[in-house]
């Protein structure tokens, strides 16, 4: 049974990928394993109580397991309980790739769309920068997630998030012709590109040392600066400064990691579009895990709110 097909208080069984496994202790000092399980429809948490030493070494992150259990809701959070686990037999599903959540569209379609939109960046400097950096990180860009957990945390989520933002910018730019579409396209295409440096990859995603200590906003500005030198472009030109500004300010607030706040229209709109797509994906992902009439678990990144799925 797929994760998004599990029903509240009903038993299930099937093959799932262990996305994460962590040894914890109860108040009584007994070990248990806290899991996040995954298939191509989503993720769900679960616990194996009274875990033995051999359970800890056997059921590790990145392995496929056969699981039986009960889907429950605890404190508003869907989870699996009363679980029993075993490793697959030789003729049973065991390839982790088959259990990775995929983007809603084909990756080749995303690539084709973004390549077409690069040619709609009319400013030669911005287009050269985007083309150079996409060429440098093409393989990673079209496979990495956009985040470890919060939004677009799936294979190729980074490129899917970027393409969706470009589509939004294209539509908004039609409504407000005062906006410079080329600046929006270039800024969006580069704003999260350094996630390929910040994160370890699509499998068992974690933060790298540079990701933890520097972060993707500073890292992409560094990449832009190095590329400007390689291309022989003067970094004091206003067109370079405004592109760097819309990228450096895309988190909106200093406390959210941006070294500067948006000070041109395109920077403010890019920040808004980023929030729209990130929050939509967080809500969609959470709502896909529950049945009509239920509340999602609390979404920390959205002010710790739960969202209701109407019976419509």
N, C-alpha and C positions, 0 to 999 in steps of 0.2 A: 504494500500500500504506500502511495506517495504521501509525503508529509502534508501537502495541502489538501489531501483527501481524508486525513484522520478526523474522527468525530469525537466530541467530548464524551468522556466516560465509556468509551467503547474500546475493546481490545484491537490490536493490530499486529501485523508482522511484516517483515520485509528486509531488504538489504539497504544499508545506509553507510555513508562515509562519516568517520569521526573527524569533525573539523577541528575540535580541540578537546583535550582531556587534562584535567587538573586534579591532583590529589588534595583533598581537604579533610578537615577533622570535625566531627560533631562535638557538642559541648561535653559529651562523655569521653572524648578523646579517641573515638574510633574513626579509622580512615574510611572515606568514601570517595568515589570518583565523580566529579562534576563534568558532564559532557555537553558539547554542542554537536548535534548530528545534522547531517546535510544530505539532500539529494537535489536533483535538478529543478525542484519546485520551491525550495526554501530551506530553512533551518529550524530546529527546535532543540530546547535544552532538556536534559534528563540527568538523573543521578543513579549510580549503582552503590547501594548501601552495603556496609560491612565488606568493603573491598579488601581482597587478599593481595599479598605481594605479587603473585603470579598474574592477577587481574591488571595490576599497574603496568607490568612489562608487556602484557599481551595486547591490551586495548589502548593503543597509543594514537596520537594525532596522525592523520593521513592514511589510516587503515580502513578498509571496508569490513563491516560486520553484519551478521544476520541478527536481527533483534525482534523479540516479542515483548509486548508491554501494553500499557493502558495510557491513552491520552487523557490528561486532566488539565484543569485550570487552577493555579494556585496564586492567590493575591493578584488576580487579573492576568497572570502570565501563563500561556499554554506551555505544557511540558509533558514529557513522557515519564511514567513511573511504573513500578512493579516490573522492571525490565530484566530480561535474561539475554545474554549475549554469547555469541560464538563466532569464530573466524570462518570465512567461506571455505567450502570444499573445493577441490581442484576444478570441478566442472561448473562452479557457481560464480556469479558476478564478483569481480575483485579488482577492477580497474578504477582507481579514484577519479579519473577524468570523466567517466560516465555519470558520476554523481555530483559534478560541479554545476552550480546554478549558472545558466547561460543568459546572455542578453536577449531581450524580446525580438530582436531583429538579427538577420544574418550579418556576421562580421564583415564579409566582403561588401555588402551593401553600405555599411557604415564607412568603410574605407573609400569606396567609390564616391560617396556623397561628400566627404571631407576633402578629397582630392579635387573635386569639382569646385567646391567653395573656396579653396585656396586661390583659384584663378579669379575669383570675384573680389579679392583684396587688391584694390586699385593702386594703393601706395606701394611703390617698388621696394622700398626699404622693409616695410612690414612683411610683404610677400616673401622676400629673400630670407628673412629671419625664420619665418614659419617653415618654408621649404627646407632650409638647412637643418633645423632642429627636428622636424619630422623625419627627415632622412637619417639623422643620427640615431633616433630612438624608435624607429618604425615598429620593429618586432615587439618591443616592450609596450609601446603605446596601445597596440591592438590586442594585447593579452592581459595587461594588468587591471586589477580592480581600481575603483576610484577612492576606496577607503578600506580600512581593515574590517569595520563593523557597521558604521552608521548608514551610508547610502551608496548604492551602486557597488556593493561589496561582493561582486561576482566576476567571473572571467570576462575580460573585455569591457568591464563596467566603465573604465576610464574613457575609452573612445566613445562608448554609447552616451555617457553623460555629456561629453564635449559636443557630439553631433546634435543632441537634443537642444542644448543651449544655443547652438548656431541657428537651428530652426526657429527657436523662439526669438532670437535677435533679428532674424530676417523678417519675421512677421511684425515685430514691434517697430522695426525701422520703416516699414511701409506706413504704419499709422503715424509715426513721428518722423517726418523727413528731415527734421533738424539734427537728427542723430547721424553720425558718420558710421555707416555700416561697415566699411573696411576696417576701421579701428575696432569696432565690436567683434568682428570675425577674427581678426588677428589676436586680440586680447583673449577671447574665449579659447581659441585653439592652443594658446600657450599657457593659460592661467594655471592649469593643474598638471602640465606636462612633467614637472619634476616629481610627481608621485612615483614615477618609474625609478627615481633615486631614493625617495623617502621610504618606499615600501620594498619588501623583499621579493615580491612576485605574486602570481595568482594562486599558488599552492601554499597552504598553511601560512597565510600572510601575516607578517610581523613588521615592525618598524626597524629600519636599519639604524646604525649609529648616526649617520648623517641626518636621517629622518628625525630621530629623537632630539639631537643636539642643535640642528640648524633649521629643519622644516622646509616644506616644498616651496613656500613663497620666496624665501631667501635663496633657495637653491635654483629656482628658475631664473631669478634676476642674475645670478652668477653665470648661468648658462647663456643667457642673452648677452651679457657683457663679453664673454669669451668668443661668442659667435660674431659679435660686432667687430672684434679685433681681427678674427679670421677673414671676415669679408671686407675689411678695410673701411668700415663705416664709422663716421665721426659720432661719438656718443653724446656730444653736446647739441646735436640738432634737435629741434623741438619735436619732430615726428618720433624720434627715439625716446625722448623724455616722456611724452604723453602715453606711448605704448607701455613703457615700464611702469608708469603711474597706474594705469588701469589694472595691471596685473598685481602690483604691490598692494593695492587698496581693495582687492576683491573680497576680502573677508569683512569689510565694512567698518569694523571697530578695532581699535588698538588692542583691547582685551581679548579679541578673537584671533589675534596673530598678525593683523596687517600693520606694517610700520607706519603707514599713512592712511588717513581717511579719504574717501572719494571726493575729488574737488573739480571734476569735469563731468558733464552729463553721461558720457559713455561709461565712465568708471562707476557711477551710481547705478546705471541700468545693468551693467554686467554683474554687479553685486546682487541686485534684485533677481536677475535671471538665474544666477547660481543658487540662490535660496529657493526659488520656485521649484527648480528641478530636483534639488536635493530633498526638499521636504515632501514633494509629491512621491518620490521614490521610497522614502521612509514610510509614508502612509500606505502606499500600495503594497509594499513588502509585508508590513504588519497585518494589513487587512486580508491579504491573501491566505494568511495562516489560520483565520478564524471563520466560523460559520455566521450566517445572518443572525442577528439578535445578540451577538457577543461583543464584548469590548476587547480591544487589543491590550497587550501589555503596555506599561508606561514607556514612552519614548523619551529617553533622557535628553536627546538632542533637540527635542521639541517641547521644552519646558516641563518635562516629566508628565506630559498629558497622555491619557488613553483616548482611543478613537473608537466610536461605535459603528458597527456595520448594520445599516438598516435592512429591514425585511421588505425590500422593494424589488 
